[in-house]
């Protein structure tokens, strides 16, 4: 059996859904196909443990998407037409350090500055300067993020700002270099590194420098922004957008092969033998390492194949989901505190060592860096009254002694014990149910997350901008004519930004003889007239 549409899309992550939504808004008939039983990829909320507990399977924070015109200008009508609603929790974040000290970040910048001052007056002043410096260049970074590769470069945009030459150096440095040149307190350095590492970027690698500014400045402005009702509410709104415009989203259908006819990609085939054909284009969000296996080797440009072969999947992780009767209350030096975005901060040298071990695929039996999210503190709709969902994420190696199947339960027990040491109220009777996911489990549930990586691949210099996913192929057009790529393996990379999806839509709509801006303007005109 064959399904035909103007455009068929392989994969239903939030980026490919965004691409599909813009195409549907342009009047194209789109069909999106995904292997999982629910659309959304890394932006999904599911009842994985107990009834009434909505667990964010992967992402929770959507702060990085707030600057995307999809949200900032509501280009797809997700807010006005489908009720997508975001929450900015306060406090922004809280960590405990290995020595028992704590650090709380607040939306009130004066209150946050006071926390910095507890450790160093000099660092408090440096933090104010950091926010000011970022404010001068955030527009340049945003424009480079939310536009396809090929236009004005980030370097060109930065040179048009007052500190452009400084920023050329700053962004080329590692985040660790930037942090140690900016702050003097060990605790402050550890807190900034804890925040920056939430994007799962090796902070000791060149070109990660901007992460020391962008993540913490974004949190200061907006907090750890999350959709009310769960991360999957973004996906729900996107699916509704597509369906109201005549599109279709198909789940439980794994794409296994591309259809290439007369040198052009005409569609794809799913595991059950179903053919999906696109009259005008085929869009993929399949990880590029899997994509090259779905067509004969001769279909791919040699440089593309080399680029994919050397593409680094990124930082692996272990996830532990809990249903609890209480929210973690972090004790130690200072006032006990709960926060939606909390965690255990590693000393900078330990975080650098961990990143090195992960890249070298050495076992990492300890978890010096942990993110501990309790979204129900700000959004009680995610659990039964008075109950909570807690998600622990620990960066770890993709390998474990004896294999992850044997090591998983012990590693999960270690994470629970570390949680309990920081938050003593997390006693055994407080935890009603738990689900551990090793890197192997994460990949098994979503093939795009190779080695349990959430962010579509490393974003170091060798894999960024015009080099992502492979040099010469950064504008979403793939070596096989008719095939376009979006998702975390394309510019600007992973996390919930929606940027790859919107950028791919801009390229594809241009190739189809229109523009994203014209499509959005026409839709808004129709809505006003309705």
N, C-alpha and C positions, 0 to 999 in steps of 0.2 A: 504494500500500500504506500502511496506517496501523498505528502502534504505540500502544497505549493503556496507561496506568499511572495510579496514584493521583496521582503527581507526576512531571512531566518537567522536566529541568534542561538549560538551554542553556549549554554551557561546562563544562570539566572542570579548571579551576584548583583550587588547593588549598582555596580558600574554598568554592566550590560543591560540591566533594567532601565537605567537612565538613558543609555544610548537608544534603546528600543522605544522609550517613551517619547523622545524627541522625534524619532522617525514616524511614530504613529501620529504625533501632532502635525507632522508634515503631510499627512494623508496617506502614508504608506501602510499597507497591510503587513503586520509583523507577527511572527510566531517565535516565542522564546521557549527553549527546551533545556531542562536541567535534570541531572542524574538523581538528585536528592528528592525525598518525598515532599519537601517544602522549599519554596523559592527563597532566595536571599543570600546564599553563600555564607559570608561571615557576618551578615546582619540579620540574625534570626533569633527569635525567642520561642522556646519550646517547653512543654511540661515533661521534662526528662526524668524527674524523680517522683514527686508526690503531686496529687491533684491540687490545682490552684496555685502552684509555685511556677511562675514563668521565668525560666532560666535563659539568660543571654548565652547562647552556645559559644559565641566567639566575642564579638565586639560589644562594648557597652557605651563608651564615650564617643560622641560625635563632634567634639569641639572643632576639629580640623575642617569639618564640612560647613561650618557656619559662614565662612567667607565665600563659599561657592554660590554663584547666582541661582542655582537650583533652589537654595534655601534663602539666601540674602534677598533675592528679588522674586522668589516664589515663581520661577519661570514655568514650572510644570504644574502649578496649582496644587501642590501637595498639601500646603497649609490652608489656603482659602477654600479649596474644593473638597479636600479629603480629611481635614482635621488633624493633620500631623502637628504635634505640639511638643515643644522642647522645654526641659527643666534645667536651670543653672543652680546646682546644689551649693550650699554654703554651710560649713567650710568647704573650700575648694579641695583640700587634701590634708592628710595627716600621716606622718611617718614616725616610726620608732627607729632609733639608731642602735647599733650593737651594744653601746654602753648604757642603754636604758633611757637616754634623753629622747625628747619628742620635739616635733616641729609641726606647727599647724599653719596652713595657708588659708587666707580669707579673701572674699571678694573685695572687702574694704582694704585698699592698698596700704593705708596707714597702719592698719592692724597687722598686715603681712610684714611691712617694714619693721614693725616693732619686734616681730619674731626674729628677723635677721639681726636686729640690734642686740638681742639677748646673747648672741654669739660673737658679734663684731659690729661696732659702730661703722667701721670702714666698709664692711660688707653691706650694711643697710644703705649707705650712700651709693655703693656700687650697684645695688639692685635698682634704685631709682634711676640711675643712669642707664642701666640695661633696658628698662622699660622705655625710656626716652629715645635711646638709640634705635630700638626695634620699631618704635612708632614712625620714625623717619623713613624706614625701608620696607615696612610690611606691605605697602602697596606694590613695590617692585617684586617682592617674593610672591605675592598673591597673583599678580598678573602673569608671572612666569609659570605658576602652578596651574592656573585655570585657563590656559591657552595652549594649543598644541605646539610642539617643537617646530621650529622653522621660521618663526617671526623674530621680533626683537629678543635678543638673548637676555638672560638674567644679568650678566656682566654689564651689558649696555644699559639696562635699566638702573642698576646700582650706581654706575658712574654719573647718572643724572641726579643723584642725591648728594646732600652736603658731605657725607662721609663715605662716598663711593669707593675711594681707594682703600680706605681702612677695611671696608666690607669685602673687597676682593681677597684680602689676606684672611680676614676672619672666617669667611665661608670655606676657604681652602684648608684651614687648620682642622684638627680633630676637636670634637666637643670637649674632650678632657683638657686639651691645650687651652681652649678658650676659658673653661671654668677655672683652671689653676692660675691663669693670668688675670682673672677678674676678681676672684674671691680668695680670702686668706684662711677663713675658718674651715676646719675639716668637716664639721657638721653641715655648714652651708654648702660646701662643695658636694657632699654626699646627697643632700636634699635636691639640689639642682640636677645632679646626675640621675637620681631616682626618677624625677619627672621626665627628663629627656629620654631615658631608656624605655619608656612605655611605648615608643614607636618601634621597638626592637631593632635599633640600629646600633652597630658596634661603635661606641662613642670614642674609642681610641684610634679610629681610622681617619685618615685625611678626608676632608670635604664634609664631615659631620658637624662642623663648627656651628652652623646656624641653628642646630637643634638645641643648643644651650640657651638660645634666645627665643626661638619661635614657640616651643612647647610651653615654657613657663610663662611667657608673655600672653599667649593665648588663654592659658588657664586663669591668669590674673584678670583678664578682661571678661571671660565668659564662664569660667569654672570648667568642670568636667561635664560638659553639656550632654544630656541624654534624652532620648525620646520618651515621653510619658507612655507607659504601658509596655515598654521593652524595646530593644534595638530593632526587633522585627517590625515595629510600626512604620519605619521608613520603607521597608520592603512591601508591607501591606498597601501603603499609599501608592507606591510605584506600580504594583500589579493592578490596582484599581484604575490608575491613570491609563495604563495600556489597554485594559479591557473596555473602559468607557469609550475609547477611540477605535474600537473594533479589533484590537489585537488579542492574542491568545498566549497564555503561559502554560506550558505542559511540564509536569513533574514526573519523577520515576522513569526517566528515559535517558539513559547514558549514551552520549555520543561516542562512537568508536572509530569512525572513518569519515574523511572528507570525500566528497564527490568532485572529481576533477575531469572536466570534459573539454576537449579542444583547447587545453592549456589554461582553462579558467575554472575557478571554484564555483560550482553550481549548487552546492548544498552539502548535506552530511547525512550519515546513516547512523541510527541508534542500535543498541545492543539487540533489540528485538527484530531488527531488519527493516524498520520503518525508514523511509526516505523523506527528508525535509529539503525542499528545493527553494532557492531564492532567485526570483526573476532578475532582481537588480543587484543584490549584494548578499554576502554571508558575513556575519559578525561572530567572532569567537572571544570568549573569556577563558578558554581552556589554557592551563599553564603552558607556556611555550615549549617546555621540555616534553610535554605530552603531545602538543600540537604537531611537532615535526614527525612524530611517529604515525600520524593519521593520513599521510599521503606518501607516495613513493619518494625516495631520496632525490631523484632527478627533478622533482618539482620545486626544490628549495635552492635558493642562491647559496653558493659555498660560504660566503661571508656570514650569511644569516645562520647557517648550520654551525659554524664555528662560534658565533656569538652566543647561540643557545647552549652549545656544549660547555662553554666556559661561564655561563650565567650562574651566579652563586644563589642558591635558594634562600639564604638568610639565617636568622637566629631562630632556633627551635625552642619550643616551650612545652611545659606540662601544665595542665589545667585541672583544678579540683573544684567541683560544684557542691555546695552544701545547702540543705534546708535546715533552718535553725529557729529556736524559740526566742532568741535574743540577737541583737546586733553586736558585733565585737566592740568591746569597750577597752581601749588601749590604755594600759597603766604604765608605771615607771616614773622617771623623774618628770615632774610637771603634772598638770591637771589631767585626769583620765579623759579620754576623748573618743568619740565615734565620728566617722566621716564616710561618705559614699565612696570616695576614692582615698584609700589608705594603703599602708604597706610597711614593709621593712626595708630600710635603705642600707645598702652595702657601703662600706668605706670605699672611696674611689679606686684604690689599688686593688681591692678585691673584685670590684665590678670589671675593671680592665682585665684582670686575670681570668675571670669567668668568660668574658667575650672571646679571649684568645683560646681558651680550652674548647669552647663551642665551635669556633672556626676550624680548629685542628681535629675535631671529632674525638676529643678525649672525654672520658666519663666525668661527670660532674655530680658527685653524690650529695653535695651540700647545695643549699639554695640561699646564697647571701643576699640576693635581690628578690623581693616578692611584691606583687601588687595584690591587694585585698579589697575587692569591690563589694559594697553592700548597697545596691541601688534602691532597695526597699526603704531605706532611711528617708529618702526624698520622694519616693514613689511607692506608697503602700499598696497600690493596685496590683502589684506583681506577686503578692502572696496573700494567704488568708490573714485576717485581722490579727495584728500583733506579732506576726511571724515574719521571717526574713529569708532572703536568698543571699548567699555569700559566694563569691567567685575568687579563687586564688589562682594567680598565674605566676609561674616561676620559669625564668629562662634557664634552659638546660641543654645538655648535649643530645644529639639525635641518637646516640648510642649509650648503652648502660651495661655494666658487668653482668654477664649471663643473659642479656637481652631484656627488653622492657617488659615482656610478658611476665618474667620472673621478678623483676625489680619494681614493678608498678606499685604494688600494695605497700611495700616498705617505704618507697619514696613519698607516697601519699600520707602515710602515718607520720613521717618526718615533717611534712608541711603542716599537718594538724598540730603537732607538738610545738612547732615554731610559732604558729598562730596563738596557741594557748599560752606560751611564755610571754607573748606581747599583750594578749588580751585574755587574762585568766578566767573571765566569765564563760569562755568557750569550753565548758566542761563536757564530758561524754554525753550527759543527759540533755545538753543544750542542742546537740547536733542530732537531728531526727533522721537524716538520710544524707548520703554522699555519693558522688560519682566522680571517679578519677579517670583522666584521659592522658595517656602518655603521648609522646610525639607520634608513635606508630598508630595509636587510636585516632588521633586528630587527622592524620593523613587518610586512614581507612574511611573515616566519615566524610571527608572532602578531599578528593584527589588533587585539588589545586594547592592544598597545604602540604607540600612536599616536606618530609622530615618533621612535620608538626610546626611548620612556619606559617604565620598568620598574614604576612605582609607582601606576598608575591615576589619575594626575592630581595637580596641585599640592595641598598641604595647608595653604596659608596661610589666614588668617582667613576670607576670602571663600568658602572651599571646605571648611570643617571643621565637625564636629559637626552641628548642626541645619541647616547650609547645604549639606551634602554628600548627594547630588550636586546637589540643587537645594532652595532654601528651601521648606519645607512637605512635602518628600518624603524625609525622612531616616530613616524607620522601616521601610525595606525594602519597603513596599507602594508599588507604582507607580500612576500615574493610571488605568491600565486595570485594573479589578477582576480578581482572580485571578492577577495578575502580581506577582512579588516579585523584587527585585534584591539581589545580593550582590556580593562581589569588591571590588577596589581602588577602585572609584568610589564606594563607600559607606563609612560611618563604621567604623573610624577612618582608612581609607586603605590604601595599599599596604604593601609589605614582607611578609615571611613572618611573619605574626602569627596567622593563623587567626581573628582577631577578627570580620571581616565575616561569615565563614561561620557561626560560632557565634551571633553576634547575630541574623542572619537566621533561623536555626533557632529561636531563642527566640520571635521574633515569629510565625513561621509555625505552630509547634506550639501557641502560644497561640490563634491564630485557628482551629486545628483542634480546639480543646477540651481540650487537655492542656498540659503544660509540659515544658520540657527537663529540669528537675530530676526530675520524676516518671518520665520516660522512662529517664534514666540510672539512677535508683534501681531501677527494675523490671528493667533489664538486668543490673545487678550482682547483684541477688537471684537471678536465673535462673542466673547464672554460679556463684554460691556453691552453689546446689542441684545443679548438674550434676556 
